[in-house]
Amino acid sequence: MRLKGTKFQLKVWKFLRSIPKGSVKTYSQVAKAIGKPSSIRAVANAIGQNPYPLKIPCHRVIRTDGKLGGYSAKGGIKTKRNLLKKEGIML
């Protein structure tokens, strides 16, 4: 899979692929992990531009308050909730 995006987007998407099935990270944790701790909104925007939502598991990223946040793939939040549920995560 050859991804096209900005350097920042590619960095975010690469990190998302490292989140194991059955676990979640917050947008803040993703920002810190890629070395950009104050770029939480930019991380969220990059995640929203994810071209392959199932191959790059953006559904595993949630808000710091434990709420789901957004999901730009088909089905929106309902799909995100169902994907997490299938992985054993109940929010």
Residue frames as qw, qx, qy, qz and C-alpha x, y, z in Angstrom:
[[0.000, 0.891, 0.454, 0.000, 0.00, 0.00, 0.00],
 [0.422, 0.139, 0.016, 0.896, 1.54, 3.29, -1.11],
 [0.121, -0.806, -0.501, 0.291, 0.10, 6.20, 0.84],
 [0.297, 0.468, 0.136, 0.821, -0.01, 9.76, -0.36],
 [0.365, -0.872, -0.327, -0.012, -0.21, 12.58, 2.15],
 [0.032, 0.890, -0.324, 0.320, 1.86, 15.18, 3.93],
 [0.417, 0.322, -0.747, 0.405, 4.84, 14.11, 6.05],
 [0.323, -0.216, 0.540, -0.747, 2.74, 14.83, 9.11],
 [0.835, 0.041, -0.017, -0.548, -0.20, 12.71, 7.91],
 [0.772, 0.280, -0.571, 0.008, 2.11, 9.83, 7.01],
 [0.151, 0.322, -0.735, 0.577, 3.67, 9.97, 10.48],
 [0.566, -0.109, 0.387, -0.720, 0.23, 9.88, 12.13],
 [0.878, 0.167, -0.202, -0.401, -1.00, 7.04, 9.91],
 [0.567, 0.342, -0.720, 0.209, 2.16, 5.02, 10.54],
 [0.124, -0.241, 0.705, -0.655, 1.61, 5.34, 14.29],
 [0.735, -0.008, 0.136, -0.664, -2.05, 4.29, 13.97],
 [0.819, 0.233, -0.495, -0.172, -0.92, 1.04, 12.37],
 [0.347, 0.293, -0.775, 0.440, 1.09, 0.28, 15.51],
 [0.505, -0.237, 0.406, -0.724, -1.94, 0.43, 17.85],
 [0.019, 0.044, -0.998, -0.037, -2.72, -3.20, 18.67],
 [0.500, -0.344, -0.594, -0.529, -6.13, -4.71, 18.12],
 [0.616, -0.530, -0.578, 0.077, -8.18, -4.47, 21.30],
 [0.429, -0.471, -0.261, 0.725, -6.57, -1.28, 22.60],
 [0.207, 0.897, 0.299, 0.252, -7.11, 2.43, 22.14],
 [0.455, -0.109, -0.115, 0.876, -5.05, 5.61, 22.30],
 [0.082, 0.851, 0.356, -0.377, -6.22, 9.17, 22.72],
 [0.488, 0.821, 0.078, 0.286, -5.61, 11.91, 20.19],
 [0.241, -0.909, 0.323, -0.106, -3.27, 13.45, 22.78],
 [0.766, -0.356, 0.511, 0.160, -1.31, 10.20, 23.16],
 [0.761, 0.471, 0.315, 0.316, -0.91, 9.97, 19.39],
 [0.202, 0.948, -0.086, 0.232, 0.35, 13.56, 19.24],
 [0.465, -0.760, 0.454, -0.013, 2.91, 12.86, 21.98],
 [0.859, -0.067, 0.476, 0.176, 3.98, 9.57, 20.38],
 [0.680, 0.574, 0.237, 0.389, 4.84, 11.26, 17.10],
 [0.537, -0.136, -0.087, 0.828, 6.79, 14.00, 18.85],
 [0.035, -0.376, -0.234, -0.896, 4.19, 16.75, 18.39],
 [0.179, -0.357, -0.806, 0.437, 2.48, 17.00, 21.81],
 [0.150, 0.454, 0.273, -0.835, 0.76, 20.32, 21.08],
 [0.265, 0.196, -0.568, -0.754, -0.63, 19.20, 17.71],
 [0.347, 0.199, 0.864, -0.307, -3.72, 17.36, 18.93],
 [0.543, 0.615, 0.234, -0.522, -6.09, 19.07, 16.47],
 [0.348, 0.610, -0.587, -0.402, -3.70, 18.45, 13.59],
 [0.123, -0.138, 0.982, -0.029, -3.57, 14.78, 14.59],
 [0.467, 0.420, 0.657, -0.418, -7.38, 14.64, 14.57],
 [0.493, 0.687, -0.124, -0.518, -7.43, 16.27, 11.13],
 [0.169, 0.472, -0.826, -0.257, -4.85, 13.81, 9.78],
 [0.278, 0.080, 0.938, -0.191, -6.88, 10.92, 11.17],
 [0.510, 0.566, 0.389, -0.518, -9.99, 12.33, 9.49],
 [0.454, 0.677, -0.384, -0.433, -8.13, 12.22, 6.16],
 [0.452, -0.273, 0.848, 0.057, -7.19, 8.55, 6.55],
 [0.508, 0.327, -0.484, -0.633, -7.68, 6.98, 3.09],
 [0.612, 0.023, -0.781, -0.125, -7.88, 3.38, 4.39],
 [0.490, -0.540, 0.272, -0.628, -9.87, 3.36, 7.66],
 [0.961, -0.226, 0.023, -0.157, -9.75, -0.41, 8.14],
 [0.840, 0.266, -0.229, 0.414, -6.12, -0.95, 7.14],
 [0.238, 0.313, -0.371, 0.841, -5.03, 2.10, 9.12],
 [0.385, -0.525, -0.758, 0.041, -7.13, 1.57, 12.27],
 [0.005, 0.358, -0.130, 0.925, -8.18, 5.10, 13.12],
 [0.636, -0.524, -0.368, -0.430, -11.18, 3.71, 15.02],
 [0.758, -0.281, -0.447, 0.382, -8.73, 2.92, 17.84],
 [0.264, 0.123, -0.215, 0.932, -8.24, 6.61, 18.63],
 [0.275, -0.744, -0.605, -0.071, -10.62, 8.24, 21.11],
 [0.064, -0.826, 0.069, -0.556, -10.96, 11.50, 23.01],
 [0.218, 0.323, -0.681, 0.620, -9.17, 12.08, 26.31],
 [0.497, -0.190, 0.374, -0.760, -12.53, 12.13, 28.13],
 [0.362, -0.004, 0.927, -0.099, -13.21, 8.56, 26.96],
 [0.625, 0.566, 0.286, -0.454, -15.79, 9.52, 24.34],
 [0.807, 0.273, 0.451, 0.265, -15.45, 8.21, 20.82],
 [0.125, -0.512, 0.335, 0.781, -14.67, 11.43, 18.99],
 [0.598, 0.533, -0.131, -0.584, -15.25, 11.37, 15.25],
 [0.569, -0.041, 0.778, 0.264, -15.11, 8.74, 12.53],
 [0.312, 0.549, -0.226, -0.741, -15.13, 9.88, 8.92],
 [0.015, 0.086, -0.929, -0.360, -15.53, 6.47, 7.29],
 [0.488, -0.242, -0.566, -0.619, -18.84, 5.07, 6.10],
 [0.617, -0.470, -0.630, -0.025, -21.31, 4.70, 8.95],
 [0.104, -0.749, 0.210, -0.619, -19.63, 7.30, 11.17],
 [0.282, -0.486, 0.627, -0.539, -19.66, 6.86, 14.95],
 [0.903, -0.060, 0.187, -0.382, -21.93, 3.82, 14.78],
 [0.866, 0.382, -0.305, 0.110, -19.33, 1.98, 12.70],
 [0.192, 0.600, -0.595, 0.499, -16.52, 3.10, 15.01],
 [0.593, -0.368, 0.473, -0.537, -18.41, 1.81, 18.05],
 [0.969, 0.107, 0.043, -0.219, -19.10, -1.52, 16.32],
 [0.675, 0.522, -0.455, 0.253, -15.45, -1.96, 15.28],
 [0.064, -0.535, 0.632, -0.557, -14.27, -1.31, 18.84],
 [0.793, -0.201, 0.305, -0.487, -16.94, -3.64, 20.21],
 [0.937, 0.276, -0.208, -0.049, -15.68, -6.43, 17.92],
 [0.501, 0.485, -0.550, 0.460, -12.23, -5.88, 19.44],
 [0.606, -0.395, -0.625, 0.292, -13.63, -6.15, 22.97],
 [0.197, -0.025, -0.245, 0.949, -13.63, -2.44, 23.77],
 [0.135, -0.724, -0.664, -0.129, -16.82, -1.08, 25.27],
 [0.197, -0.018, -0.166, 0.966, -17.10, 2.70, 25.56]]
